[in-house]
Amino acid sequence: MKNFLSSSRGRDVMLYLLFVIIAFIFWAVLALNNKVQDNFHVKFQITGLPENITLIDNYPNQIDVIVKNTGYDILRYKFAREISVDAKFNNFSDGAKELVISQQDIHDLLMGKFGNEASLISFTPENINVKFTNLPGRKVPVRIKGNFDANFQYVINGEIKAQPDSVLLFGTEDVLNTVSIVETESVVKTDLRDTLNYNASIQAIPGSRCIPSMVDVVVPVEPLVLQKINIPLVPVNCKPGIKLVLFPSYVTVNYFTPISKFDYSVANQMKLIVDYNSIQKNSSKLPILISDVPDFCRNLKLSTDSVEFILEQ
């Protein structure tokens, strides 16, 4: 390399590269002096909110703007960490429970960031209106809206809950006086095989705002397990002096229960009866009726649906 650079051919190459670099610098200087335009996303926020003020409407968190300026300035904007504008509450409150930021206001805020030499070709949104209230929020309960179905080998066992179970409702006096409950956005979940956890948005109510605007919903799902138990039969409506003797006197009951209730005894809560009034002529059997059963027991199946009987006096 040293020999090449010291040769006449090497010196010619180095001189050529020097002129290329100089030409590039002149070109860059001329290009950066020209006017160019580019798109920018400017962060936007409302600041200086008094403690007793709550914004009801959502507002855009950025303004999309097309700026025209010299290449130097456009390059400077590009290398800036973040371009943001703040709208101070007291400067735009109209005293009528609404924050009004006009097209000219947004233009002035942007010019304060891009400089007087810049030209704003366009920006979106062109104006921002945000309603607010100075009324304290009212605590209202949350109702979960949706349809939930478990797989046939599973069961929804327990209350479907929202966390938190209530939110603060802010709004006009009419809204606070009429709204007593808020609902989540409706969802449909089927074939559930495990406890479901999801975030649900609160349904928007015109002229109001809920804090928080989302809740965590828990749908408890458990697998079903097979259980078996022998339950004695209980005769009912027998006439005085008559005894109803049953063969057999008990029945085996198969049922499914949530796994959390696997060790829970249902012997004292499950009741099977035979009714004396169901006796029919020329029949030696009585049907078995299910009288009481815990609500968590599913798909009951009896070892027999009827039993034989005799009457004793």
Phi, psi and chi 1 to 4 in degrees:
 res  aa     phi    psi   chi1   chi2   chi3   chi4
   1 MET       -  -40.7  179.7   61.7   69.9      -
   2 LYS   -63.2  -42.7 -176.8  177.5  179.6 -179.6
   3 ASN   -64.4  -38.7  -67.8  -25.1      -      -
   4 PHE   -65.3  -43.7  174.6   75.5      -      -
   5 LEU   -68.0  -28.0  -66.0  176.9      -      -
   6 SER   -84.4   -9.4   60.3      -      -      -
   7 SER   -82.2  166.0   64.9      -      -      -
   8 SER   -65.9  -36.5   58.9      -      -      -
   9 ARG   -66.6  -39.7 -177.2  175.4  179.3   80.7
  10 GLY   -65.0  -40.3      -      -      -      -
  11 ARG   -65.1  -35.8  -71.9 -167.0  -64.3  -89.0
  12 ASP   -64.5  -42.5  -69.6  -18.9      -      -
  13 VAL   -62.8  -45.4  170.9      -      -      -
  14 MET   -63.6  -38.6  -66.9  -59.9  -63.6      -
  15 LEU   -65.8  -39.2 -174.6   61.8      -      -
  16 TYR   -62.7  -45.5  173.0   77.7      -      -
  17 LEU   -63.3  -36.2  -67.4  175.9      -      -
  18 LEU   -62.6  -44.1  177.6   62.8      -      -
  19 PHE   -66.4  -35.0  -80.7  111.6      -      -
  20 VAL   -63.0  -43.3  169.6      -      -      -
  21 ILE   -65.6  -42.2  -66.2  171.8      -      -
  22 ILE   -64.1  -41.2  -67.4  172.7      -      -
  23 ALA   -64.4  -38.9      -      -      -      -
  24 PHE   -64.4  -40.8  173.8   78.2      -      -
  25 ILE   -63.0  -44.5  -66.6  173.2      -      -
  26 PHE   -63.2  -40.4  -84.1  110.8      -      -
  27 TRP   -63.6  -43.4  172.1   85.0      -      -
  28 ALA   -63.0  -41.8      -      -      -      -
  29 VAL   -62.7  -44.0  169.7      -      -      -
  30 LEU   -66.8  -40.3  -67.3  174.6      -      -
  31 ALA   -66.7  -41.3      -      -      -      -
  32 LEU   -71.2  -19.1  -69.9  175.2      -      -
  33 ASN   -80.7  -14.6  -83.1  -33.8      -      -
  34 ASN   -78.0  157.2  -67.5  -28.5      -      -
  35 LYS   -81.8  130.7  -66.0  -78.6 -173.4  176.4
  36 VAL  -135.3  164.1  -65.3      -      -      -
  37 GLN  -129.3  152.9   67.7 -178.3   39.5      -
  38 ASP  -154.2  163.9 -153.3  -18.8      -      -
  39 ASN   -96.1  141.6  -60.1  -36.2      -      -
  40 PHE  -136.9  146.6  -66.4   91.0      -      -
  41 HIS  -106.7  110.2  -56.4  -61.8      -      -
  42 VAL  -100.4  123.2  179.5      -      -      -
  43 LYS   -66.8  136.4 -177.5 -179.9  177.2 -179.0
  44 PHE  -128.0  136.3  174.8   78.5      -      -
  45 GLN  -151.4  152.5   59.8 -178.7   -8.3      -
  46 ILE   -98.3  126.3  -62.7  172.1      -      -
  47 THR  -120.0  169.5   59.6      -      -      -
  48 GLY    72.9   31.2      -      -      -      -
  49 LEU   -70.5  127.5  -74.2  175.8      -      -
  50 PRO   -61.3  156.5  -22.4   33.1      -      -
  51 GLU   -62.9  -29.5  -68.6 -175.7    0.2      -
  52 ASN   -92.8    9.0   64.8  -31.3      -      -
  53 ILE  -107.3  133.8  -65.1  -62.4      -      -
  54 THR  -126.4  127.1  -57.9      -      -      -
  55 LEU   -74.4  130.0  -60.4 -179.9      -      -
  56 ILE   -88.2  -44.5  -64.9  176.6      -      -
  57 ASP   -88.6  148.1  -64.2  -26.3      -      -
  58 ASN   -77.7  150.3  -66.3  -38.4      -      -
  59 TYR  -127.9  156.4   62.8   86.9      -      -
  60 PRO   -64.4  139.4   21.8  -32.2      -      -
  61 ASN   -91.6    1.6   57.9   10.5      -      -
  62 GLN  -151.9  156.4   74.5  175.2   24.8      -
  63 ILE  -117.5  125.3  -60.2  173.5      -      -
  64 ASP   -90.1  122.1  -61.7  -35.8      -      -
  65 VAL  -133.5  141.6   55.4      -      -      -
  66 ILE  -105.1  121.0  -59.6  176.5      -      -
  67 VAL  -116.6  138.6 -179.8      -      -      -
  68 LYS  -116.5  128.3 -173.6  174.4 -176.3  179.0
  69 ASN  -164.0 -178.2 -152.2  -18.7      -      -
  70 THR   -67.5  157.8   63.1      -      -      -
  71 GLY   -59.4  -34.4      -      -      -      -
  72 TYR   -58.5  -48.5  -72.6  111.3      -      -
  73 ASP   -69.9  -39.2  -71.0  -47.8      -      -
  74 ILE   -61.2  -41.1  -65.9  -64.6      -      -
  75 LEU   -63.7  -38.0 -163.2   60.8      -      -
  76 ARG   -65.3  -41.2  177.8  167.2   56.4   85.5
  77 TYR   -61.9  -39.9  -55.5  148.8      -      -
  78 LYS   -63.0  -36.6  -72.0  -71.2 -172.9 -178.0
  79 PHE   -87.3   -5.0  -79.0   99.4      -      -
  80 ALA   -65.7  143.2      -      -      -      -
  81 ARG   -61.8  -48.5  176.9  177.1  -63.2 -179.9
  82 GLU  -161.7  136.0 -175.5  179.3   58.4      -
  83 ILE  -102.2  123.0  -55.8  175.6      -      -
  84 SER  -141.1  151.0   63.4      -      -      -
  85 VAL  -127.9  142.4  -66.5      -      -      -
  86 ASP  -116.1  134.5  -61.3  -21.9      -      -
  87 ALA  -107.0  114.5      -      -      -      -
  88 LYS   -76.3  131.2  -67.1 -175.8  177.9 -179.7
  89 PHE   -53.0  -49.0  176.9   85.1      -      -
  90 ASN   -64.7  -21.7  -70.3  -25.9      -      -
  91 ASN   -79.8  -16.4  -66.6  -18.3      -      -
  92 PHE  -127.8   -0.4  -59.3   99.6      -      -
  93 SER   -72.6  130.3  172.2      -      -      -
  94 ASP   -93.9    3.2   64.7   -6.2      -      -
  95 GLY    78.1    1.0      -      -      -      -
  96 ALA  -119.1   34.9      -      -      -      -
  97 LYS    64.7   31.3  -54.0  -62.3  175.6   63.7
  98 GLU  -147.2  136.8 -171.0  171.1   14.4      -
  99 LEU   -97.1  120.5 -160.0   69.7      -      -
 100 VAL  -117.6  113.9  179.3      -      -      -
 101 ILE  -115.9  107.1  -53.5  175.2      -      -
 102 SER   -79.4  174.4   66.0      -      -      -
 103 GLN   -60.2  -41.5 -177.8  178.0   10.3      -
 104 GLN   -67.0  -36.4 -175.3   60.5   48.8      -
 105 ASP   -63.0  -44.7  -66.9  -30.5      -      -
 106 ILE   -65.2  -39.3  -63.4  176.5      -      -
 107 HIS   -59.0  -45.6 -179.8  -84.1      -      -
 108 ASP   -66.7  -39.3  -66.0  -18.2      -      -
 109 LEU   -62.7  -41.7  -70.3  171.0      -      -
 110 LEU   -69.0  -41.0  -67.4  172.5      -      -
 111 MET   -61.6  -32.3  -70.2  -60.6  -67.8      -
 112 GLY   -64.1  -21.7      -      -      -      -
 113 LYS   -95.8  -38.7  -71.5  -64.4  179.0  179.8
 114 PHE   -91.0  -14.7  -70.8  103.0      -      -
 115 GLY    94.0  156.6      -      -      -      -
 116 ASN   -68.2  -20.1  -66.0  -30.8      -      -
 117 GLU   -77.9  -15.4  -61.3  -61.3  -36.8      -
 118 ALA   -81.4  155.2      -      -      -      -
 119 SER  -119.1  127.8  -62.3      -      -      -
 120 LEU   -91.0  109.4  -57.7 -176.7      -      -
 121 ILE   -70.4  -45.4  -55.2  -57.1      -      -
 122 SER  -165.0  161.4   65.4      -      -      -
 123 PHE  -153.2  150.2   52.4   84.2      -      -
 124 THR  -136.2  131.6  -54.8      -      -      -
 125 PRO   -74.0  159.8   29.9  -36.5      -      -
 126 GLU   -87.4  -19.2  -65.0 -175.1  -14.8      -
 127 ASN  -153.2  156.3   52.5   70.9      -      -
 128 ILE  -133.6  122.9  -61.0  172.6      -      -
 129 ASN  -120.6  126.9  -64.8  -15.9      -      -
 130 VAL  -131.8  121.5 -176.5      -      -      -
 131 LYS   -80.8  149.1  -67.1 -179.2 -179.7  178.6
 132 PHE  -142.7  169.0   63.1   87.8      -      -
 133 THR  -141.8  151.7 -179.6      -      -      -
 134 ASN  -109.6    9.5   58.3   -0.1      -      -
 135 LEU   -81.7  142.9  -62.7  175.5      -      -
 136 PRO   -67.7  151.4   24.1  -32.5      -      -
 137 GLY   -72.1  155.2      -      -      -      -
 138 ARG  -117.3  134.2 -174.8  164.6   64.4   85.5
 139 LYS   -76.7  124.3 -166.1  173.6 -176.8  179.3
 140 VAL  -130.2  145.7  -64.9      -      -      -
 141 PRO   -72.9  156.8   25.1  -32.5      -      -
 142 VAL  -105.0  130.2  175.4      -      -      -
 143 ARG  -107.8  128.5 -179.4  163.5   60.2 -161.0
 144 ILE   -82.4  127.9  -59.0  167.8      -      -
 145 LYS  -113.6  123.3 -167.5  174.1 -179.0 -178.6
 146 GLY   167.0  170.8      -      -      -      -
 147 ASN  -119.4  124.7  -67.0  -42.4      -      -
 148 PHE  -127.2  129.5  -52.4   97.9      -      -
 149 ASP  -134.5  132.7  -71.2  -49.0      -      -
 150 ALA   -90.1  160.0      -      -      -      -
 151 ASN   -60.0  156.6  179.2  -86.9      -      -
 152 PHE   -63.6  -18.7   73.0   97.0      -      -
 153 GLN   -96.9    7.8  -67.2  179.8  -35.8      -
 154 TYR  -131.8  169.5  -63.8   78.6      -      -
 155 VAL  -147.1  145.0   64.6      -      -      -
 156 ILE   -81.7  107.3  -62.6  174.3      -      -
 157 ASN  -115.8  102.0 -175.0   39.4      -      -
 158 GLY   121.3  177.7      -      -      -      -
 159 GLU   -80.2  136.1 -177.7 -176.7   -1.0      -
 160 ILE   -79.7  119.7  -59.8  174.0      -      -
 161 LYS  -118.9  153.2  -64.7 -178.5  178.7  179.5
 162 ALA  -113.3  140.8      -      -      -      -
 163 GLN  -128.0  113.0 -177.7   60.9   36.6      -
 164 PRO   -74.3  162.0   28.8  -35.6      -      -
 165 ASP   -88.9    1.7   59.3    1.4      -      -
 166 SER  -150.8  157.4   58.6      -      -      -
 167 VAL  -133.3  165.1  -63.7      -      -      -
 168 LEU   -90.8  125.7  -77.0  177.0      -      -
 169 LEU  -102.4  122.6  179.1   67.9      -      -
 170 PHE  -112.9  142.6  -65.5   88.0      -      -
 171 GLY   172.7 -165.5      -      -      -      -
 172 THR   -70.5  166.4   62.2      -      -      -
 173 GLU   -61.9  -37.3 -170.8  171.7   -2.8      -
 174 ASP   -62.2  -42.9  -70.8  -18.5      -      -
 175 VAL   -65.0  -45.9  169.2      -      -      -
 176 LEU   -63.8  -29.3  -64.7  179.2      -      -
 177 ASN   -83.4  -18.7  -70.3  -24.6      -      -
 178 THR  -109.7  -28.2   56.3      -      -      -
 179 VAL   -89.1  120.0  176.9      -      -      -
 180 SER  -112.0  -10.1   58.9      -      -      -
 181 ILE  -155.5  149.1 -165.9  169.8      -      -
 182 VAL  -120.0  154.7  -65.8      -      -      -
 183 GLU  -120.0  151.9  -66.1 -177.3  -28.7      -
 184 THR   -80.1  162.0   63.9      -      -      -
 185 GLU   -62.3  140.4  -64.3  -71.0  -13.6      -
 186 SER   -73.7  138.2 -178.5      -      -      -
 187 VAL  -132.3  159.4  -61.3      -      -      -
 188 VAL  -126.9  122.0  176.0      -      -      -
 189 LYS  -129.4  122.8  -58.9  -70.8 -175.9  179.4
 190 THR  -124.0  166.4   59.2      -      -      -
 191 ASP    55.4   41.2 -161.5   34.5      -      -
 192 LEU   -72.0  135.4  -64.1  175.2      -      -
 193 ARG  -123.3    0.9  -60.6  168.9 -176.1  -98.3
 194 ASP  -155.9  163.0 -161.5   -1.0      -      -
 195 THR   -56.6  131.7  -65.1      -      -      -
 196 LEU   -99.9  129.1  173.6   67.1      -      -
 197 ASN  -123.8  128.1  -64.6  -88.8      -      -
 198 TYR  -152.9  159.7   70.5   96.8      -      -
 199 ASN   -93.1  130.2  -66.4  -35.5      -      -
 200 ALA  -120.1  133.2      -      -      -      -
 201 SER   -80.2  145.7  -59.6      -      -      -
 202 ILE   -78.6  133.1  -57.7  -64.0      -      -
 203 GLN   -60.6  132.7  -79.2 -172.0    5.8      -
 204 ALA   -69.3  136.9      -      -      -      -
 205 ILE  -114.8  122.1  -60.0  174.6      -      -
 206 PRO   -53.6  135.4  -25.4   34.5      -      -
 207 GLY    77.7   20.8      -      -      -      -
 208 SER  -148.3  169.1   70.9      -      -      -
 209 ARG  -146.8  137.6  178.9 -175.1 -179.7 -171.4
 210 CYS  -106.6  136.5  -69.5      -      -      -
 211 ILE  -126.3  117.3  -62.4  178.7      -      -
 212 PRO   -74.0  163.4   29.8  -36.2      -      -
 213 SER   -91.1   -5.3   60.1      -      -      -
 214 MET  -136.8  152.3  -61.3 -172.4   71.5      -
 215 VAL  -131.2  158.5  -65.2      -      -      -
 216 ASP   -93.1  126.7  -63.8  -36.0      -      -
 217 VAL  -108.0  135.1  176.1      -      -      -
 218 VAL  -121.1  122.3  178.9      -      -      -
 219 VAL  -110.9  106.0 -177.1      -      -      -
 220 PRO   -75.1  121.2   26.5  -31.3      -      -
 221 VAL  -123.6  133.6  177.4      -      -      -
 222 GLU  -131.8  152.2  -66.0 -175.9   33.8      -
 223 PRO   -73.7  152.0   23.7  -32.1      -      -
 224 LEU   -94.6  140.3  -68.9  169.5      -      -
 225 VAL  -123.5  150.1  -68.5      -      -      -
 226 LEU   -82.3  133.6 -179.4   63.2      -      -
 227 GLN  -125.2  157.0  -67.8  -82.1   55.2      -
 228 LYS  -140.0  136.0 -178.4 -175.9  -67.1 -173.3
 229 ILE  -151.0  147.8 -170.9  172.8      -      -
 230 ASN   -96.5  125.2  -68.0  -31.9      -      -
 231 ILE  -117.7  126.8  -60.1  -65.9      -      -
 232 PRO   -69.5  146.6   24.1  -32.7      -      -
 233 LEU   -87.1  140.8  -61.5  175.9      -      -
 234 VAL  -115.9  115.2  179.0      -      -      -
 235 PRO   -72.8  142.3  -16.9   30.7      -      -
 236 VAL  -132.5  159.1  -63.9      -      -      -
 237 ASN    61.8   27.4  -63.4  -36.1      -      -
 238 CYS   -71.7  142.6  -69.8      -      -      -
 239 LYS   -73.4  149.5  -67.6 -178.5  178.4 -179.3
 240 PRO   -55.7  135.4  -24.1   34.1      -      -
 241 GLY    84.1   -1.5      -      -      -      -
 242 ILE  -115.8  131.6  -64.3  179.9      -      -
 243 LYS  -111.4  131.5 -177.2  179.1  178.7 -178.7
 244 LEU   -98.9  111.7 -170.5   59.8      -      -
 245 VAL  -101.2  128.5 -178.7      -      -      -
 246 LEU  -111.0  144.9  -54.5  173.0      -      -
 247 PHE  -133.1  110.6  -57.7   95.9      -      -
 248 PRO   -76.7  170.9   31.3  -36.3      -      -
 249 SER   -93.8   -1.3   61.1      -      -      -
 250 TYR  -143.0  163.0   66.6   88.0      -      -
 251 VAL  -133.3  142.7  170.0      -      -      -
 252 THR   -84.8  129.1  -59.4      -      -      -
 253 VAL  -113.9  123.8 -179.2      -      -      -
 254 ASN  -101.3  134.3  -65.5  -72.3      -      -
 255 TYR  -154.0  163.0   63.0   94.7      -      -
 256 PHE  -106.3  142.2  -73.4   89.3      -      -
 257 THR  -138.1  150.7 -178.4      -      -      -
 258 PRO   -58.5  147.1  -22.6   32.6      -      -
 259 ILE   -61.5  -27.1 -165.0  169.1      -      -
 260 SER   -68.9  -17.5   62.3      -      -      -
 261 LYS  -104.4   16.4  -60.0  -72.9 -172.4  179.9
 262 PHE   -59.0  -40.7 -177.6   78.5      -      -
 263 ASP   -94.8   10.1  -65.1  -33.8      -      -
 264 TYR   -87.4  125.0 -172.0   85.1      -      -
 265 SER   -82.2  128.8  176.1      -      -      -
 266 VAL  -110.7    8.9  -60.8      -      -      -
 267 ALA   -58.0  -38.2      -      -      -      -
 268 ASN   -86.5   -4.5  -63.9  -33.9      -      -
 269 GLN  -111.1  -13.2  -61.1 -175.2   48.5      -
 270 MET  -102.6  129.6 -168.8  176.2  -66.7      -
 271 LYS  -132.2  129.2 -175.3  177.3  179.8 -178.4
 272 LEU  -118.6  135.5  -57.3  179.2      -      -
 273 ILE  -128.3  157.9   66.0  172.6      -      -
 274 VAL  -125.4  134.5  -71.5      -      -      -
 275 ASP  -101.9  122.8 -168.4  -13.2      -      -
 276 TYR   -56.5  -34.3  176.1   87.8      -      -
 277 ASN   -69.8   -9.2  -66.2  -30.2      -      -
 278 SER   -89.0    0.0  -62.3      -      -      -
 279 ILE   -65.5  131.7  -63.8  176.6      -      -
 280 GLN  -117.8  150.8  -63.4 -179.0   -3.2      -
 281 LYS   -62.1  144.6  -68.9 -178.1  178.1 -178.7
 282 ASN    61.7   24.5  -58.5  -37.1      -      -
 283 SER  -127.8  134.3  175.5      -      -      -
 284 SER  -105.7   12.5   61.8      -      -      -
 285 LYS  -126.9  151.9  -71.0 -171.1  174.9 -176.5
 286 LEU  -123.5  137.8  -81.5  173.5      -      -
 287 PRO   -71.4  150.1   26.6  -34.0      -      -
 288 ILE   -94.7  131.4  -59.6  172.1      -      -
 289 LEU  -113.8  138.3  -55.4  175.3      -      -
 290 ILE   -88.9  116.5  -60.6  173.5      -      -
 291 SER   -94.9  -55.4  176.1      -      -      -
 292 ASP  -128.1  141.5  -63.7  -37.5      -      -
 293 VAL  -156.2  137.6   62.6      -      -      -
 294 PRO   -59.6  145.9  -23.1   33.4      -      -
 295 ASP   -70.1  -16.3   56.7    3.1      -      -
 296 PHE   -87.7   -5.5   56.7   82.1      -      -
 297 CYS   -83.2  128.5  -64.4      -      -      -
 298 ARG  -121.2  151.0  -53.3  -63.9  178.2   93.2
 299 ASN    54.8   54.3  -57.9  -31.1      -      -
 300 LEU   -66.3  139.2  -88.0   70.5      -      -
 301 LYS  -138.4  122.8 -174.0  176.4 -178.7 -179.9
 302 LEU   -90.4  146.6  -52.8 -177.6      -      -
 303 SER   -65.7  -23.2   58.3      -      -      -
 304 THR  -152.6  151.0  179.8      -      -      -
 305 ASP   -98.5   -1.1   60.1   -1.8      -      -
 306 SER  -155.6  160.5   62.3      -      -      -
 307 VAL  -135.4  157.6  -68.8      -      -      -
 308 GLU   -82.7  159.5  -66.4 -176.3  -12.8      -
 309 PHE  -148.9  160.8   70.2   95.6      -      -
 310 ILE  -139.0  154.9   60.5  173.3      -      -
 311 LEU  -106.6  131.3  -61.3  177.7      -      -
 312 GLU  -119.5  141.2  -66.9 -177.4   -7.6      -
 313 GLN  -110.8      -  -66.3 -175.0  -11.2      -
